[in-house]
């Protein structure tokens, strides 16, 4: 969700090699929703264990992190804290949309419309508190650090980039640029090929977006980028303003020197219950804090307990994955020792 700058901004396609030995603050909630959405069977049914518990998020975390570590990319997951009051309406709206999509998915599946059912299924994903807890347990067992934000995870991740703690934010949402992240990486944890609603597949590239480049290309300040977000729609006013897309928003913010003048323009018909000034203020000064974190130790037995014993993953496949994970970690440690 959040603001989408569409085709206004050029993105640099990169390879994992470009992120070698880089630490990336990954938006945990965003990523877990990705896994829940795309790791599904052909008819849209998510992966489940014998007790009916959804396991798509655990599968994604395990295998995608192995892939990152094999490429010497060091993830740090950032989890959302308490949602700000500004987000209450959006949270309710998302919940309703998921419920509607779930009902449509069931109906389409019963009618045998598999490709349409899959599309609806990806919109019905629900991330529960239990899923978040077991995701953190798995990260602990893999030795991968995570941070608990006091409020919005994207804001905390952006702050970590600005403070030089990490190289970039790994997220699908442009909002992290509104929070001031110097760099963001898109499609870091996604599959390199993704199913389309028509049943085909499309190539997905990893992209690096730099805030300075975005501001230079758009010829605006960071404050005006936030103004654009407010006009187009953010997590705090998801519908934006009717009739204002990226191009119109850019023209408007270039036209005015103050937010007051912008909001008085005839095209800006504000309908959100949230105050636009409060939204702007939240992006400019979100609740964030300096955090300490460090990588832990790999605990193979704990991983097997979580995935194999508790959730019925194939022991052979998990053992094979653990061998790959151990090789990746040993390779990195050898490299560090050689450097020292």
TORNU-541371 format. One record per residue (C-alpha): residue number from 1; x, y, z. Coordinates in nm, 3 decimals. Example, Ala and Ser with C-alpha at 12.3 -4.5 7.8 and 13.67 -1.06 7.14 Angstrom:
! TORNU-541371
n: 1	east: 1.230	north: -0.450	up: 0.780;
n: 2	east: 1.367	north: -0.106	up: 0.714;
//
This chain:
! TORNU-541371
n: 1	east: 0.000	north: 0.000	up: 0.000;
n: 2	east: 0.096	north: 0.362	up: 0.028;
n: 3	east: 0.204	north: 0.613	up: -0.235;
n: 4	east: 0.304	north: 0.487	up: -0.580;
n: 5	east: 0.524	north: 0.709	up: -0.792;
n: 6	east: 0.442	north: 0.498	up: -1.097;
n: 7	east: 0.644	north: 0.572	up: -1.409;
n: 8	east: 0.768	north: 0.911	up: -1.291;
n: 9	east: 1.086	north: 0.769	up: -1.141;
n: 10	east: 1.361	north: 0.569	up: -1.306;
n: 11	east: 1.469	north: 0.258	up: -1.118;
n: 12	east: 1.812	north: 0.095	up: -1.141;
n: 13	east: 1.786	north: -0.277	up: -1.205;
n: 14	east: 2.051	north: -0.451	up: -0.995;
n: 15	east: 2.179	north: -0.800	up: -0.923;
n: 16	east: 2.232	north: -0.951	up: -0.581;
n: 17	east: 2.605	north: -0.902	up: -0.645;
n: 18	east: 2.546	north: -0.526	up: -0.618;
n: 19	east: 2.432	north: -0.581	up: -0.258;
n: 20	east: 2.728	north: -0.797	up: -0.158;
n: 21	east: 2.804	north: -0.758	up: 0.214;
n: 22	east: 2.530	north: -0.497	up: 0.251;
n: 23	east: 2.294	north: -0.493	up: 0.549;
n: 24	east: 1.931	north: -0.434	up: 0.451;
n: 25	east: 1.651	north: -0.334	up: 0.690;
n: 26	east: 1.357	north: -0.537	up: 0.564;
n: 27	east: 0.999	north: -0.428	up: 0.627;
n: 28	east: 0.888	north: -0.746	up: 0.805;
n: 29	east: 0.511	north: -0.704	up: 0.779;
n: 30	east: 0.529	north: -0.612	up: 0.414;
n: 31	east: 0.745	north: -0.918	up: 0.346;
n: 32	east: 0.531	north: -1.162	up: 0.542;
n: 33	east: 0.225	north: -1.042	up: 0.352;
n: 34	east: 0.416	north: -1.106	up: 0.028;
n: 35	east: 0.482	north: -1.464	up: 0.133;
n: 36	east: 0.123	north: -1.519	up: 0.239;
n: 37	east: 0.001	north: -1.376	up: -0.091;
n: 38	east: 0.223	north: -1.555	up: -0.341;
n: 39	east: 0.325	north: -1.884	up: -0.179;
n: 40	east: 0.009	north: -2.073	up: -0.262;
n: 41	east: -0.116	north: -2.372	up: -0.453;
n: 42	east: -0.254	north: -2.335	up: -0.804;
n: 43	east: -0.610	north: -2.271	up: -0.684;
n: 44	east: -0.494	north: -2.008	up: -0.435;
n: 45	east: -0.490	north: -2.227	up: -0.124;
n: 46	east: -0.199	north: -2.126	up: 0.105;
n: 47	east: 0.048	north: -2.384	up: 0.233;
n: 48	east: -0.083	north: -2.557	up: 0.545;
n: 49	east: 0.032	north: -2.821	up: 0.793;
n: 50	east: -0.172	north: -3.128	up: 0.891;
n: 51	east: -0.354	north: -2.925	up: 1.158;
n: 52	east: -0.470	north: -2.666	up: 0.906;
n: 53	east: -0.227	north: -2.395	up: 1.018;
n: 54	east: -0.101	north: -2.169	up: 0.737;
n: 55	east: 0.276	north: -2.205	up: 0.682;
n: 56	east: 0.340	north: -1.994	up: 0.369;
n: 57	east: 0.511	north: -1.722	up: 0.574;
n: 58	east: 0.750	north: -1.972	up: 0.736;
n: 59	east: 0.839	north: -2.128	up: 0.402;
n: 60	east: 0.910	north: -1.786	up: 0.257;
n: 61	east: 1.124	north: -1.675	up: 0.551;
n: 62	east: 1.330	north: -1.993	up: 0.553;
n: 63	east: 1.409	north: -2.030	up: 0.185;
n: 64	east: 1.426	north: -1.664	up: 0.087;
n: 65	east: 1.668	north: -1.584	up: 0.370;
n: 66	east: 1.890	north: -1.874	up: 0.271;
n: 67	east: 1.899	north: -1.720	up: -0.077;
n: 68	east: 1.994	north: -1.379	up: 0.063;
n: 69	east: 2.266	north: -1.518	up: 0.289;
n: 70	east: 2.410	north: -1.731	up: 0.008;
n: 71	east: 2.453	north: -1.403	up: -0.182;
n: 72	east: 2.614	north: -1.242	up: 0.125;
n: 73	east: 2.323	north: -1.004	up: 0.181;
n: 74	east: 2.256	north: -0.947	up: 0.551;
n: 75	east: 1.890	north: -0.896	up: 0.640;
n: 76	east: 1.761	north: -0.719	up: 0.950;
n: 77	east: 1.384	north: -0.748	up: 0.986;
n: 78	east: 1.187	north: -0.455	up: 1.124;
n: 79	east: 0.844	north: -0.531	up: 1.275;
n: 80	east: 0.563	north: -0.280	up: 1.320;
n: 81	east: 0.484	north: -0.159	up: 1.668;
n: 82	east: 0.165	north: 0.012	up: 1.776;
n: 83	east: -0.028	north: 0.145	up: 1.477;
n: 84	east: -0.079	north: 0.524	up: 1.484;
n: 85	east: -0.432	north: 0.657	up: 1.517;
n: 86	east: -0.403	north: 0.792	up: 1.164;
n: 87	east: -0.402	north: 0.432	up: 1.037;
n: 88	east: -0.716	north: 0.305	up: 1.211;
n: 89	east: -0.949	north: 0.369	up: 0.918;
n: 90	east: -0.709	north: 0.208	up: 0.670;
n: 91	east: -0.667	north: -0.099	up: 0.891;
n: 92	east: -1.045	north: -0.143	up: 0.908;
n: 93	east: -1.077	north: -0.094	up: 0.533;
n: 94	east: -0.804	north: -0.351	up: 0.457;
n: 95	east: -0.969	north: -0.604	up: 0.686;
n: 96	east: -1.301	north: -0.563	up: 0.506;
n: 97	east: -1.135	north: -0.599	up: 0.165;
n: 98	east: -0.958	north: -0.919	up: 0.274;
n: 99	east: -1.285	north: -1.067	up: 0.398;
n: 100	east: -1.461	north: -0.980	up: 0.072;
n: 101	east: -1.175	north: -1.125	up: -0.134;
n: 102	east: -1.181	north: -1.445	up: 0.075;
n: 103	east: -1.550	north: -1.498	up: 0.005;
n: 104	east: -1.503	north: -1.433	up: -0.368;
n: 105	east: -1.206	north: -1.672	up: -0.376;
n: 106	east: -1.410	north: -1.953	up: -0.221;
n: 107	east: -1.694	north: -1.893	up: -0.468;
n: 108	east: -1.464	north: -1.887	up: -0.774;
n: 109	east: -1.280	north: -2.198	up: -0.656;
n: 110	east: -1.608	north: -2.387	up: -0.623;
n: 111	east: -1.700	north: -2.276	up: -0.976;
n: 112	east: -1.368	north: -2.411	up: -1.107;
n: 113	east: -1.241	north: -2.066	up: -1.218;
n: 114	east: -0.888	north: -2.138	up: -1.101;
n: 115	east: -0.694	north: -1.840	up: -1.242;
n: 116	east: -0.957	north: -1.592	up: -1.119;
n: 117	east: -0.969	north: -1.769	up: -0.784;
n: 118	east: -0.591	north: -1.741	up: -0.745;
n: 119	east: -0.605	north: -1.366	up: -0.808;
n: 120	east: -0.867	north: -1.317	up: -0.537;
n: 121	east: -0.681	north: -1.549	up: -0.300;
n: 122	east: -0.370	north: -1.329	up: -0.309;
n: 123	east: -0.585	north: -1.037	up: -0.188;
n: 124	east: -0.729	north: -1.233	up: 0.106;
n: 125	east: -0.411	north: -1.285	up: 0.310;
n: 126	east: -0.440	north: -1.228	up: 0.683;
n: 127	east: -0.134	north: -1.193	up: 0.907;
n: 128	east: -0.210	north: -1.297	up: 1.265;
n: 129	east: -0.023	north: -1.227	up: 1.589;
n: 130	east: 0.065	north: -1.599	up: 1.612;
n: 131	east: 0.223	north: -1.584	up: 1.265;
n: 132	east: 0.432	north: -1.286	up: 1.372;
n: 133	east: 0.547	north: -1.465	up: 1.689;
n: 134	east: 0.649	north: -1.783	up: 1.506;
n: 135	east: 0.823	north: -1.575	up: 1.237;
n: 136	east: 1.036	north: -1.413	up: 1.508;
n: 137	east: 1.110	north: -1.757	up: 1.657;
n: 138	east: 1.230	north: -1.881	up: 1.318;
n: 139	east: 1.447	north: -1.573	up: 1.262;
n: 140	east: 1.601	north: -1.625	up: 1.609;
n: 141	east: 1.678	north: -1.987	up: 1.522;
n: 142	east: 1.836	north: -1.883	up: 1.192;
n: 143	east: 2.054	north: -1.627	up: 1.371;
n: 144	east: 1.895	north: -1.341	up: 1.175;
n: 145	east: 1.842	north: -1.019	up: 1.374;
n: 146	east: 1.514	north: -0.833	up: 1.395;
n: 147	east: 1.404	north: -0.502	up: 1.543;
n: 148	east: 1.073	north: -0.417	up: 1.707;
n: 149	east: 0.965	north: -0.068	up: 1.604;
n: 150	east: 0.771	north: 0.151	up: 1.845;
n: 151	east: 0.530	north: 0.244	up: 1.565;
n: 152	east: 0.557	north: 0.213	up: 1.185;
n: 153	east: 0.822	north: -0.039	up: 1.077;
n: 154	east: 0.892	north: 0.149	up: 0.754;
n: 155	east: 0.965	north: 0.467	up: 0.947;
n: 156	east: 1.205	north: 0.281	up: 1.177;
n: 157	east: 1.378	north: 0.114	up: 0.882;
n: 158	east: 1.414	north: 0.450	up: 0.705;
n: 159	east: 1.567	north: 0.597	up: 1.022;
n: 160	east: 1.819	north: 0.311	up: 1.037;
n: 161	east: 1.930	north: 0.396	up: 0.682;
n: 162	east: 1.962	north: 0.765	up: 0.764;
n: 163	east: 2.167	north: 0.679	up: 1.072;
n: 164	east: 2.404	north: 0.465	up: 0.865;
n: 165	east: 2.316	north: 0.144	up: 1.049;
n: 166	east: 2.206	north: -0.028	up: 0.729;
n: 167	east: 2.252	north: 0.029	up: 0.356;
n: 168	east: 1.888	north: 0.042	up: 0.245;
n: 169	east: 1.528	north: -0.041	up: 0.326;
n: 170	east: 1.400	north: -0.359	up: 0.162;
n: 171	east: 1.033	north: -0.292	up: 0.088;
n: 172	east: 0.770	north: -0.284	up: -0.185;
n: 173	east: 0.627	north: 0.046	up: -0.061;
n: 174	east: 0.747	north: 0.386	up: -0.173;
n: 175	east: 0.638	north: 0.531	up: 0.162;
n: 176	east: 0.982	north: 0.460	up: 0.306;
n: 177	east: 1.112	north: 0.741	up: 0.082;
n: 178	east: 0.854	north: 0.974	up: 0.235;
n: 179	east: 0.997	north: 0.876	up: 0.573;
n: 180	east: 1.340	north: 0.984	up: 0.443;
n: 181	east: 1.517	north: 0.658	up: 0.357;
n: 182	east: 1.823	north: 0.741	up: 0.146;
n: 183	east: 1.794	north: 0.414	up: -0.045;
n: 184	east: 1.529	north: 0.147	up: -0.094;
n: 185	east: 1.549	north: -0.194	up: -0.262;
n: 186	east: 1.236	north: -0.332	up: -0.426;
n: 187	east: 1.172	north: -0.699	up: -0.503;
n: 188	east: 1.448	north: -0.820	up: -0.273;
n: 189	east: 1.249	north: -1.103	up: -0.117;
n: 190	east: 1.011	north: -1.176	up: -0.405;
n: 191	east: 1.026	north: -1.459	up: -0.652;
n: 192	east: 1.207	north: -1.374	up: -0.973;
n: 193	east: 0.906	north: -1.499	up: -1.169;
n: 194	east: 0.554	north: -1.424	up: -1.057;
n: 195	east: 0.216	north: -1.556	up: -1.166;
n: 196	east: -0.013	north: -1.310	up: -1.340;
n: 197	east: -0.390	north: -1.297	up: -1.303;
n: 198	east: -0.415	north: -1.454	up: -1.650;
n: 199	east: -0.219	north: -1.760	up: -1.545;
n: 200	east: 0.108	north: -1.661	up: -1.712;
n: 201	east: 0.438	north: -1.556	up: -1.555;
n: 202	east: 0.634	north: -1.232	up: -1.559;
n: 203	east: 0.995	north: -1.156	up: -1.476;
n: 204	east: 1.061	north: -0.958	up: -1.159;
n: 205	east: 1.381	north: -0.755	up: -1.127;
n: 206	east: 1.545	north: -0.631	up: -0.809;
n: 207	east: 1.555	north: -0.250	up: -0.814;
n: 208	east: 1.754	north: 0.013	up: -0.627;
n: 209	east: 1.592	north: 0.355	up: -0.579;
n: 210	east: 1.791	north: 0.643	up: -0.433;
n: 211	east: 1.607	north: 0.930	up: -0.266;
n: 212	east: 1.847	north: 1.195	up: -0.403;
n: 213	east: 1.793	north: 1.064	up: -0.757;
n: 214	east: 1.415	north: 1.069	up: -0.712;
n: 215	east: 1.419	north: 1.430	up: -0.591;
n: 216	east: 1.654	north: 1.532	up: -0.873;
n: 217	east: 1.440	north: 1.361	up: -1.139;
n: 218	east: 1.119	north: 1.516	up: -1.006;
n: 219	east: 1.292	north: 1.852	up: -0.939;
n: 220	east: 1.132	north: 1.888	up: -0.595;
n: 221	east: 1.237	north: 1.890	up: -0.229;
n: 222	east: 1.178	north: 1.604	up: 0.013;
n: 223	east: 0.898	north: 1.803	up: 0.178;
n: 224	east: 0.725	north: 1.830	up: -0.158;
n: 225	east: 0.762	north: 1.456	up: -0.209;
n: 226	east: 0.563	north: 1.418	up: 0.113;
n: 227	east: 0.305	north: 1.663	up: -0.027;
n: 228	east: 0.277	north: 1.441	up: -0.335;
n: 229	east: 0.212	north: 1.143	up: -0.111;
n: 230	east: -0.063	north: 1.327	up: 0.073;
n: 231	east: -0.231	north: 1.414	up: -0.258;
n: 232	east: -0.198	north: 1.069	up: -0.417;
n: 233	east: -0.276	north: 0.867	up: -0.109;
n: 234	east: -0.072	north: 0.707	up: 0.169;
n: 235	east: -0.144	north: 0.444	up: 0.432;
n: 236	east: -0.311	north: 0.724	up: 0.628;
n: 237	east: -0.538	north: 0.847	up: 0.345;
n: 238	east: -0.536	north: 0.552	up: 0.104;
n: 239	east: -0.793	north: 0.691	up: -0.140;
n: 240	east: -0.595	north: 1.008	up: -0.194;
n: 241	east: -0.775	north: 1.287	up: -0.375;
n: 242	east: -1.007	north: 1.195	up: -0.660;
n: 243	east: -0.857	north: 1.269	up: -1.000;
n: 244	east: -0.503	north: 1.330	up: -0.873;
n: 245	east: -0.244	north: 1.079	up: -0.990;
n: 246	east: 0.136	north: 1.103	up: -0.998;
n: 247	east: 0.160	north: 1.350	up: -1.289;
n: 248	east: -0.106	north: 1.588	up: -1.158;
n: 249	east: 0.036	north: 1.570	up: -0.805;
n: 250	east: 0.382	north: 1.660	up: -0.935;
n: 251	east: 0.246	north: 1.962	up: -1.127;
n: 252	east: 0.061	north: 2.083	up: -0.818;
n: 253	east: 0.352	north: 2.058	up: -0.573;
n: 254	east: 0.580	north: 2.234	up: -0.820;
n: 255	east: 0.325	north: 2.515	up: -0.850;
n: 256	east: 0.313	north: 2.611	up: -0.482;
n: 257	east: 0.571	north: 2.714	up: -0.226;
n: 258	east: 0.364	north: 2.633	up: 0.083;
n: 259	east: 0.143	north: 2.343	up: 0.190;
n: 260	east: -0.130	north: 2.593	up: 0.282;
n: 261	east: -0.144	north: 2.722	up: -0.076;
n: 262	east: -0.147	north: 2.367	up: -0.213;
n: 263	east: -0.441	north: 2.263	up: 0.003;
n: 264	east: -0.639	north: 2.567	up: -0.116;
n: 265	east: -0.612	north: 2.469	up: -0.483;
n: 266	east: -0.950	north: 2.399	up: -0.647;
n: 267	east: -0.841	north: 2.047	up: -0.746;
n: 268	east: -0.763	north: 1.951	up: -0.388;
n: 269	east: -1.095	north: 1.836	up: -0.247;
n: 270	east: -1.004	north: 1.672	up: 0.083;
n: 271	east: -1.236	north: 1.387	up: 0.186;
n: 272	east: -1.030	north: 1.180	up: 0.430;
n: 273	east: -1.125	north: 1.187	up: 0.798;
n: 274	east: -0.759	north: 1.239	up: 0.881;
n: 275	east: -0.612	north: 1.589	up: 0.886;
n: 276	east: -0.367	north: 1.637	up: 0.593;
n: 277	east: -0.141	north: 1.845	up: 0.819;
n: 278	east: -0.122	north: 1.559	up: 1.069;
n: 279	east: -0.030	north: 1.314	up: 0.791;
n: 280	east: 0.244	north: 1.547	up: 0.667;
n: 281	east: 0.370	north: 1.593	up: 1.021;
n: 282	east: 0.384	north: 1.215	up: 1.081;
n: 283	east: 0.602	north: 1.159	up: 0.774;
n: 284	east: 0.831	north: 1.446	up: 0.876;
n: 285	east: 0.868	north: 1.336	up: 1.238;
n: 286	east: 0.757	north: 0.974	up: 1.299;
n: 287	east: 0.818	north: 0.791	up: 1.628;
n: 288	east: 1.157	north: 0.618	up: 1.581;
n: 289	east: 1.452	north: 0.536	up: 1.804;
n: 290	east: 1.813	north: 0.424	up: 1.794;
n: 291	east: 1.821	north: 0.046	up: 1.831;
n: 292	east: 2.095	north: -0.205	up: 1.894;
n: 293	east: 2.088	north: -0.548	up: 1.734;
n: 294	east: 2.329	north: -0.824	up: 1.639;
n: 295	east: 2.326	north: -1.151	up: 1.449;
n: 296	east: 2.265	north: -1.460	up: 1.658;
n: 297	east: 2.382	north: -1.820	up: 1.627;
n: 298	east: 2.234	north: -2.076	up: 1.392;
n: 299	east: 2.033	north: -2.336	up: 1.585;
n: 300	east: 1.957	north: -2.620	up: 1.346;
n: 301	east: 1.768	north: -2.829	up: 1.597;
n: 302	east: 1.538	north: -2.540	up: 1.685;
n: 303	east: 1.467	north: -2.482	up: 1.316;
n: 304	east: 1.379	north: -2.848	up: 1.269;
n: 305	east: 1.153	north: -2.836	up: 1.572;
n: 306	east: 0.964	north: -2.534	up: 1.435;
n: 307	east: 0.937	north: -2.645	up: 1.074;
n: 308	east: 0.943	north: -3.026	up: 1.082;
n: 309	east: 0.801	north: -3.121	up: 1.421;
n: 310	east: 0.548	north: -2.843	up: 1.465;
n: 311	east: 0.449	north: -2.770	up: 1.104;
n: 312	east: 0.513	north: -3.089	up: 0.902;
n: 313	east: 0.774	north: -2.956	up: 0.661;
n: 314	east: 0.971	north: -3.226	up: 0.478;
n: 315	east: 1.268	north: -3.323	up: 0.695;
n: 316	east: 1.482	north: -3.398	up: 0.389;
n: 317	east: 1.411	north: -3.060	up: 0.232;
n: 318	east: 1.472	north: -2.871	up: 0.557;
n: 319	east: 1.797	north: -3.063	up: 0.619;
n: 320	east: 1.911	north: -2.975	up: 0.267;
n: 321	east: 1.821	north: -2.610	up: 0.327;
n: 322	east: 2.011	north: -2.612	up: 0.656;
n: 323	east: 2.321	north: -2.742	up: 0.481;
n: 324	east: 2.298	north: -2.454	up: 0.234;
n: 325	east: 2.244	north: -2.208	up: 0.519;
n: 326	east: 2.542	north: -2.339	up: 0.716;
n: 327	east: 2.766	north: -2.318	up: 0.408;
n: 328	east: 2.657	north: -1.957	up: 0.348;
n: 329	east: 2.728	north: -1.858	up: 0.709;
n: 330	east: 3.063	north: -2.040	up: 0.715;
n: 331	east: 3.162	north: -1.879	up: 0.387;
n: 332	east: 3.087	north: -1.535	up: 0.525;
n: 333	east: 3.280	north: -1.607	up: 0.846;
n: 334	east: 3.579	north: -1.732	up: 0.645;
n: 335	east: 3.572	north: -1.412	up: 0.444;
n: 336	east: 3.565	north: -1.201	up: 0.760;
n: 337	east: 3.855	north: -1.397	up: 0.909;
n: 338	east: 4.059	north: -1.349	up: 0.592;
n: 339	east: 3.985	north: -0.977	up: 0.597;
n: 340	east: 4.091	north: -0.945	up: 0.961;
//
